[in-house]
Amino acid sequence: MSTLETRPESVEDRTATADPVIAQVVRSRLVAITDQMRLALQSVSGSPTVTEASDFFTGLYLPDGSFATMGHQVTFEAPPVGALIQHLLGSGRTLRDGDRIIGNDPFVGALHQNDLQMCAPLFVDGEIVAWAGVMAHETDIGGMDFASWSPKAKEIWQEGLRIPAVTLVSGGELREDVLEMVLAATRLPAQVGLDIRAFIATLNVAAERLVELCHRYGTDVVQGAMVSMVDDSERKLRQRLLEMPDGVVHTHDFLEHDGHTNKLYEVDLVLTKEGDRLTFDFSGSSEQAMGFVNCSRAGLVGGVAGSLIPTLGFEIPWNDGLLRPVEIVAPDGLICTAISPAPVGSATVETVWVVSNVVASALNRLLAATPKYAHRAQAVSSGTMATFNMSGENQFGERFGLHLMDPLAGGFGAYASHDGQDAAGPINTPCPSIADVEVNEQGTPLFYLYRRLAQDTGGAGRSRGGVGAEVALSISVPEAEALVMTHGAEVPNSAGLSGGLPGGTIHQSLARDGRHDTAPEGALAGLYDGRTDLIPAFENLGPKPGAFRLTDQDVFAVTWQGGGGIGDPLDRDPAKVLHDVRRRVVSAAAARSTYGVVLEHDVDGRVTGWDPTATEQARHQTRAARLGRPVEEVVATVGQVGPAVPPSGLAAGERWLPLSDRLRAIQGGDGSWRVETIDGTRLATGSTRWRAGASRTTMRLPERVGDTLHTDLTVTGWLCPATGALLAVDVHRKDAQPVDDLDLDLTPGGTADRLATAGDLRG
């Protein structure tokens, strides 16, 4: 068990010392210092991961290791740097002005060894008044395989250099011997060495600016501002939690293949919301794996923060105050709390990412049931990051290494109020960016055949998930070594909400001799323009092919996950479907089969519009087929969908809460509760566990979503028994029943009573 609640007692008495105007000036200056740290890091770094893709973190910390400010790059990484600081504080080590401490040990505070961290105690007049922290992914830090992703690793010692907490700069003097030891472990010493010097420069900027700020306004004023920033964020989040109903949310997600066998692993979350507190219980998760997909407890905390901060922290400054109302429960030895010497090399893109998925899924179910915030409810975004690394010699005979960050261009999850953005990335990277094609081709012998949006990858729904992107790559040197791995090739991780479908799965494939002269005529043109009759034969690589030789005649192609959808796809406005088809983000075939929209064409086959009468008939037929009944036995949809639409026919004295797109919890005049669809079909009485009253069906997901579903998984759809409308979609193990995902506390006088309304939320 662990808790994220902390309070810096040593500076508590300084929280109210400043004039409010001066305090706000100092707060703004602290945020500006954090951004100046970002600028310093990106200006000096030699890594495209930092300079182009922003896979890094900068922040300022209170003396106890609580973060007071953070950048908007990777939300996973704020707590791990704080863990490094707390490790130092607990060690009793003597710290001096000018010290810079480096680390990357996942069992101390890092997410995996590739994430180099550095922190600095910031002294003013001989006293530590704050800390500065920086963290970034390094392309290689040693280990069995290039890029330190080692699918065959069975213990952490095979995955690269581990640095617990070592003083790299002592009293302002760089320890060249320590730096030399670190660089000796990596295959890219020049790049890593420049990044380490960029870290030092970043911390130096923080130290200089903070000292200037303290000398101008006083140390008490600056520390008081930092403490009050954290306190204010905590207070605002607790107030927000009081606006949300109490209850229990149960979500889970899966990752396949641990590098050794295609075993299915589960991250299981039971979230309890009570008053102004959240308890995240991961006790039901799978035991730690033999392979490198595990994460340490630092990764678990990072994964929780990675989703909680952007999901609930809107309009609130991002700092440790957002984590104080949180408790995390998980025994050691799980896939999300692996203990040494378990390998954790791919933690960030495997279990940490899946933790982030289940946290986002749970929190958004609570938002969907909150009158004030139902419109903000969001499906899961870009549920995995497929990894492509490449190494070898470039055309000049120099060793090169690449960690491709393009997979950040997955689809954003749909919102209850609007579609998700295309290629907008994951929720845990609020300001994602990827390099221009030309930048990647200039820096490495990479050759793009295309980089484009991938059709039909966005989760279908009333609100559509954003589509992911896809690339086809080759190289401009005779050969190189590629390292390819992912989860989500056989698991649709970008879960939908309220009957929305998950986003498309990862598709990784390789065409040997795809660029060769003997390939079918026009093969390259086919890759560019999507003509499937010209595309060479591709072999599906599955989730974790690992390392393999890539030649200049081969083509590697990958399609990334889209975002999940919200609401039944048959409820989507046909005009929006038509627009999607014209944009080529939805195919004409999917418009008919998934959305039930009958398109009209001209004599040349071009789409000109949609047929309202035929579309209505097609949708009735699909709903009837879901229930296995004739169309005439199925009630036509009468209610207006949407999270803020009140149920029709409320009796006098009745009030309601939104649960999802088509479900409402209704409180009768006598205080009793029931769950009904917007069409008036009752599914549950006395609780929000409505699945027992719904019809269920085994679903087949659309081709780009579920055509490679893991053999241990199945998909259950939950239907309104009167209309056949889709209420929820559960991906679960074949040998396990779906769980009730939302069980609100309906105790008389509780939060549900307080939040229920008789009015129309749309105003």
Secondary structure by P-SEA (a helix, b strand, c coil): cccccccccccccccccccaaaaaaaaaaaaaaaaaaaaaaaaccccccccccccccccccccccccccccccccccaaaaaaaaaaaaaacccccccbbbbbbccccccccccbbbbbbbccccccccbbbbbbbbbccccccccccccccccccccccccccccccccccccaaaaaaaaaaacccaaaaaaaaaaaaaaaaaaaaaaaaaaaaccaaaaaaaaaaaaaaaaaaaaaaaaaccbbbbbbbcccccccccbbbbbbbbbbbbcccbbbbbcccccccccccccccaaaaaaaaaacccccccccccccccccccbbbbbccccccccccccccccccccaaaaaaaaaaaaaaaaaaaccccccccccccccbbbbbbbbccccccbbbbbbcccccccbbbbccccccccccccccccccccccaaaaaaaccbbbcccccccccccccccccbbbbbbcccccccbbbbbbcccccccccccccccbbbcccbbbbbbccccccccccaaaaaaaacccccccccccccccccbbbbcccbbbbbbbbbbbbccccccccaaaaaaaaaacccccccccccccbbbbbccccccccccaaaaaaaaaaaaaaaaccccccccccccccccccccccccccbbbbbcccccccccccccbbbbbcccccccccccccccccbbbbbccccccccccccccbbbbbbccccccccccccccccccccccccccccccccccccccccccccc
